[in-house]
Amino acid sequence: MKKLNLILLVIVSSIGFTSCINQSIMLKTEKDYKFDIPSDTVRSSGYIIQPNDLFFFRLYANDGFKLIDISNQGQAGSQMMGGAQNMAIFSYLVERDSSSKLPVLGNIKIAGKTVREAELFLQKKYAYSFNDPFVQLFVNNRRVFVFPGSYGNATVIGLNNNNTTLMEALALAGGVSEFGKAQKVKLIRKTGDPNNPLVYEFDLSTIEGLKHANMLLQTEDIIYVEPRKRIASNVLREITPFVSILSTILLTITTFQALSALSN
């Protein structure tokens, strides 16, 4: 009986320590991994349009005169506003080659420009067909993925603001989890090479680290807060079912042995 108990104890220990330690930690890097250095000018550059972005734009003539004057045009103004809203239905895709097919203009390269640069670019292009055009452009499929440091609690955040920062996204996701490491915040950004993304690491546990909290986010950025290693609780959670089963087996064996002794 003692040998059986010893064997069962070894089995439980092996299962616990081989299957439970740190399996939920993602996106690991080596100790000597060289993280990328964020640009000092990223705060002022604004959102940069990327391939696979969906956007719509509004085009007005006369430098937006009718747009400004719609409150004084009665029924005609209401009709024009309805037309402007209908324009928002038509979204345009930025292709992998950075171009997009637009009315009148055809295929033009638009990726790589900030939203404001794209507006000025389109105004210049449409000036050949419209009198003093005014353009408003909106990217409507922007989002980032936030892992705040607690297991199974990831969030997809829509970037409705062209200047959404790292700190804003963390705030929208509920902040750094109580189980997360504020000194280990990774930001992973895709590049033209899917096998070579940009990887930044920030220490937001100190005031000094806040200088990077205003970093502007791009579509499909991944914000990953490394969770703390909860080895004891993980092991306990994983082996509890096995302990319950083994306890039942031991109880059954003991009962049979007791019944056998009574019958003899």
N, C-alpha and C positions, 0 to 999 in steps of 0.2 A: 504493500500500500504506500509506503514511504517513497519507493522508487517511482510509482505512478505519479504521485504528487510532484516529485522533482521534475519528471519529464514534462508534465503539464505546465509547470512554472517556466521552464526553459522555452517551451513553445510560445507561451503568452509573451514573454520578454522579447523573443525574436520577432514576432509579428509586430509588436508595438514599435520597436526601434528601427525596423527596416521599412515600415510603411507610413510612419506618421511624421517624421521630422521634416518640417519646412517644405512640404509638397505644394503648399498654396502660394509660395513666393514666386513671382514671375519676373521676367526681364532682368535676369541676373547679369552682372558684369564682373570681370576679374578684378582682383585688388589693384592691379597696375593699369587698369583700363584708362585710356586718355580721352576724357570727355571733351566735346567741342566747346568753344568759347563763344558766348553770344555777342553779337555786334552791339557796340555802344549806341548806334544810330537806329536800332530797331524800333525804339519808342516813337519816333517821329515819322517813320516811313509809311505807316498805314497798312491796311490789309492788301496783300498782293494776290491778284486773281490767278488761279491755278487751273491746269487741265482737269476736266470732269466737274468743274463748277457749273451750276445753273444760275443764270441771271436774267433779269428783265430790265428794260429801260424805258423811260418816257421821253419823248422827243416833242419839243415845242418850238414854234417859229417866233421870230421877233424877240429873241433873247428872253423868252418866257413871259412876254407881255400878257398873253391871255391867261396864263396860269396865275399871275399875280392879280389880275383884274376880275377873276370869276365871281367874287363876292358882289360885284356891282352889275352883273349882266343878266340877272333874273333867270328866266327859263333857258335862254341860250347858254348861260354859264353852267346851269345844272346839266344840260346835255353834254357839254364839253367835259365836265367832271366825270360823268358816266363813261364817256369814251376813254378818258385817261385810266379809269379803273379797269376797263375791259382790256386795255393794253397790258396790264399786269398779268393777264392770263397766259400770255405768250412768253414762255421761257426759252432761253437759248443756251445750248450746251457748248462749253469750251472743249474742243476736241483734244485728243492726245498730242496733236501737232501744234497746240496752242492757238489754233484758229477757231473762229465761230462764223456761221453763216447768218448774216443779218439782212433785213429788208433793204433794198436799193443797193447796198454796198457789196453784197455777196460775201465771200470768205475773206476775213481779215484777221490778222494776228492780234489777240487781245490779252493773252496770258502773259504774266511777267510785269504787268502794270498795276499800280494801286488803283483803287476805285476812282479816286479823283483824277488820276492820269488818264484812265480809260474814258471818263466823261469828257475831258478836254480833247482827247483824241477823236472821239466820235463827233463832237461838235465841229471839229475841223473837217472831218470826212463828209459830214452831212451838209456842210456849207456850200458844196457844189450843187446841191439839189434844193436846199431850203434857205430862206432868208434869215440870216443871223440865228442859227439854231441854238437851242438850250436843251441839255441832256441831263436827266437824273438816272443813275444806274444803281441797281440793288442786286447783291448776290444773295440768293435765297435757299441754298442748301448747305450752308456752312455749319459744321459741328465739330466738337472735340470729344475725346473719351477720357473720363476722369476716374481713376482708381484711388480712392481717398485713404487706403491703408487698412481697411477692414475687409475681411474675407467675404466675397459674394455681395459686394455693395458698390458695383461700378455704376457710373452715370454717363449718359450721353447729353452733352450741353449744346444747345443751338446758339450760334454766334450771331445774335441779332444786331449787335453793335460792331461797327467796323473796327473799333479800337479795343476790343475785349482783351484783357490782360490775363496773365497767369493767375494772379491773386483773385481776380473777379471770377474766373472759372472755378477755382477752389471754393470760393464763397458760395457760388451757385450750387455746388455739389454738397454743401453742408460743412465745408472746412476739412481740415486734416482729422481723420478719425483718432479716437483715443488710443487705438492700437497701432497708429501709423507713426513713422519717424519723420518729423518735420525737417530734420537735417539731411534726409535722404529723399529728395523730390526730383524725379527724373522727368524730363520733357523730351519726347521722341518725335522727330519731324521727318516725314518722308521727303525724299529727293528724287531726282530723275532716275537714280539707280535704286531699285527696291531692296537690294542687298547691302546698301550702304547708307542708312539713314543718319541724320544728325542726331546726336544724343547729348543732351545737356544735363547736368546735375546741379541742384541748388540746395543751399542750407538756409531754410526759412525759419530756423529756430532762433536766429539772432537778428538784431537790427541791421547789421551789416549785410545780411542776406536779402534784405528787402529791396536792395538796389536792382535785383533781378526780377522782383515780383511784378514789375510793370512791363515785362516782356510781352509784346503783342503775339497773339496766337494766330495760327494758320489752320485752314481746313484739315481735319483728320489728324491734328496733333494728338499725341497720347501723353497724358499727365499721370504719372505713376508714383504714388507715395509708398515707399517700401514698408511693409508691415513688420511689427516686432515679432521675434521668434517666441511663440508660446508653446514650447516643447511639452511642458507638463500637462497643460490642458488638452493639447492635441493628442498626446499619447493616451490620456485617460478617456477621451471621447472615442478614440478608435478601438481601444481594447475592451471597452465596457461590454459590447455584444459578445465578444469571445469569452470574457470572464463569466458572463451570465450562462452561456452554453456549457462551459466547463464545470461551473458550479452545479448545474443541473445533472451533468454526467456523474460528477463525484457523489452527489446526493443519492442518485439512483444506485450506484455501485455500493455505497455504504448501506443503503436500505436492504439490498439483496443479501449482502454479507450478514446483516443483523438477522434477517429472516432465516437464512441458512443456519446460523448458530442456534436459533431458537428451535428449529425443527430437529436439530441433532440432539 
